[in-house]
Amino acid sequence: MTLDALNRLSEADATAAFTQCCSSPRWVERMVIDRPFESLSEMLEISDRIWEECDIDDYMEAFAGHPRIGDVESLATKYANTKTWAGGEQKGVEGADRAILERLAKGNADYEERFGHIFIVCATGKSAAEMLALLEARMSNDPEHEITVAAEEQNKITRIRLKKLLA
């Protein structure tokens, strides 16, 4: 889609398009309202500003729009609207050693229990082993710091998806 086409979408179609990038309703609503965008860089700057104004509830809604790292089954069902992008983003888990995948699954469960949300990482370009190392390192974060780290990772993902939207 071109930037011009994005700017001309109906409110409903723009909402659907932006929801593919981030599932926080507040972020989506603001992105729809803040159109038209003059350039990709302006759109990314506005997205960053909106995300900075979001709160923990918005983060949790955004996090809920992601499958667990390595959870291929949920890509095909619950996350059908983003499965192509999320699958490509998680390409690093393809062909990963079974032991790493099992540790990743266990780490995801431990992370969720500790922090109350799924492990969010910008997986693009990372192997399963790299994502596992990040998950394990972040387990020692205090919850207040970890929500900030996870929100930063969410913003990275959103920026990548906004670029894909216009690809």
C-alpha positions in Angstrom: 0.0 0.0 0.0 1.2 3.5 -0.7 1.2 6.3 1.9 -1.4 8.1 -0.2 -3.6 5.0 -0.2 -3.2 4.7 3.6 -4.1 8.3 4.1 -7.3 7.9 1.9 -8.6 4.7 3.7 -11.9 4.9 5.4 -11.8 5.0 9.2 -12.8 1.3 9.4 -10.2 0.2 6.8 -7.4 2.4 8.5 -8.4 0.9 11.8 -8.0 -2.6 10.4 -4.7 -1.7 8.8 -3.1 -0.2 11.9 -4.4 -3.1 14.1 -2.1 -5.3 12.1 0.8 -3.2 13.4 -0.2 -2.9 17.0 -3.3 -4.2 18.8 -3.6 -1.4 21.3 -7.0 0.3 20.6 -5.8 3.6 21.9 -2.7 3.6 19.6 -4.8 2.5 16.6 -7.4 5.2 17.2 -4.8 7.9 17.5 -3.0 6.7 14.3 -6.3 6.8 12.4 -7.1 10.3 13.7 -3.6 11.7 13.1 -3.7 11.0 9.3 -2.8 12.2 6.8 0.9 11.6 7.0 3.3 13.5 4.8 6.0 10.8 4.8 7.0 7.4 6.3 9.3 9.2 8.7 6.6 11.5 9.9 4.3 8.5 10.4 7.0 6.7 12.4 7.6 9.9 14.5 3.9 10.2 15.2 3.6 6.5 16.1 6.5 6.9 18.5 4.9 9.9 20.2 1.6 8.2 20.5 3.3 5.1 22.0 5.1 7.3 24.5 1.7 8.6 25.7 0.3 5.1 26.2 0.1 3.5 29.6 0.4 0.0 31.0 -3.1 -1.0 30.0 -2.3 0.0 26.4 0.9 -2.0 26.6 -1.0 -5.1 27.8 -3.5 -4.8 25.0 -0.7 -4.6 22.5 1.2 -7.5 24.0 -2.0 -9.6 23.9 -1.9 -9.3 20.1 1.2 -11.4 19.8 1.7 -15.1 19.8 4.3 -16.5 22.2 7.8 -16.8 20.6 7.9 -20.1 18.9 4.1 -20.9 19.2 3.4 -21.8 15.6 -0.1 -23.1 16.3 -1.3 -19.8 17.7 0.0 -18.1 14.6 -2.5 -20.1 12.5 -5.5 -19.5 14.8 -5.7 -16.7 17.3 -3.4 -14.4 15.4 -4.6 -15.0 11.9 -4.7 -11.2 11.1 -0.9 -10.9 11.7 0.3 -14.5 11.2 2.2 -13.7 8.0 4.1 -10.9 9.6 4.6 -12.6 13.0 5.7 -15.8 11.3 8.3 -13.9 9.3 9.4 -12.1 12.4 9.8 -15.4 14.2 11.7 -17.1 11.4 14.6 -17.6 13.8 12.7 -20.4 15.6 12.4 -22.5 12.4 14.7 -25.5 12.5 15.9 -24.6 16.1 17.2 -27.4 18.3 14.4 -29.1 20.2 16.1 -28.5 23.5 16.2 -24.7 22.8 12.5 -24.7 21.8 11.6 -26.6 25.0 13.6 -24.1 27.1 11.9 -21.3 25.2 8.5 -22.7 26.0 9.4 -23.2 29.7 10.9 -19.7 29.8 7.8 -18.2 28.3 5.6 -19.8 30.9 8.0 -18.7 33.7 8.1 -15.1 32.3 4.3 -14.9 32.1 4.0 -16.1 35.7 6.5 -13.5 36.9 5.4 -10.5 34.9 1.8 -11.1 34.0 2.2 -10.9 30.2 3.9 -12.8 27.4 7.6 -12.2 26.6 7.8 -9.5 24.0 10.9 -9.2 21.9 11.5 -7.8 18.5 12.3 -11.2 17.0 13.3 -10.0 13.5 16.7 -11.3 12.7 17.2 -13.2 15.9 17.7 -16.9 16.3 15.8 -19.0 18.8 19.0 -19.2 20.9 19.3 -15.4 20.9 15.7 -15.0 21.9 16.1 -17.5 24.7 19.2 -15.7 26.0 17.3 -12.4 26.0 14.3 -14.0 27.8 16.6 -15.5 30.4 18.5 -12.2 30.9 15.3 -10.3 31.3 13.9 -12.6 34.0 16.1 -10.9 36.5 14.5 -7.5 35.8 12.1 -6.0 38.3 8.5 -5.7 37.0 8.6 -1.9 36.6 11.7 -2.1 34.5 10.6 -5.0 32.5 7.3 -3.4 31.4 9.4 -0.5 30.0 11.7 -3.0 28.2 8.8 -4.9 26.8 7.1 -1.6 25.7 10.3 -0.6 23.9 10.4 -4.0 22.1 6.7 -3.6 21.2 7.5 -0.2 19.6 10.3 -1.7 17.6 7.8 -4.4 16.3 5.2 -1.7 15.5 7.7 0.4 13.5 8.7 -2.7 11.5 5.1 -3.5 10.8 4.3 0.1 9.8 7.1 -0.2 7.2 5.7 -3.5 6.0 2.2 -1.9 5.7 3.6 0.5 3.2 5.8 -2.1 1.4 
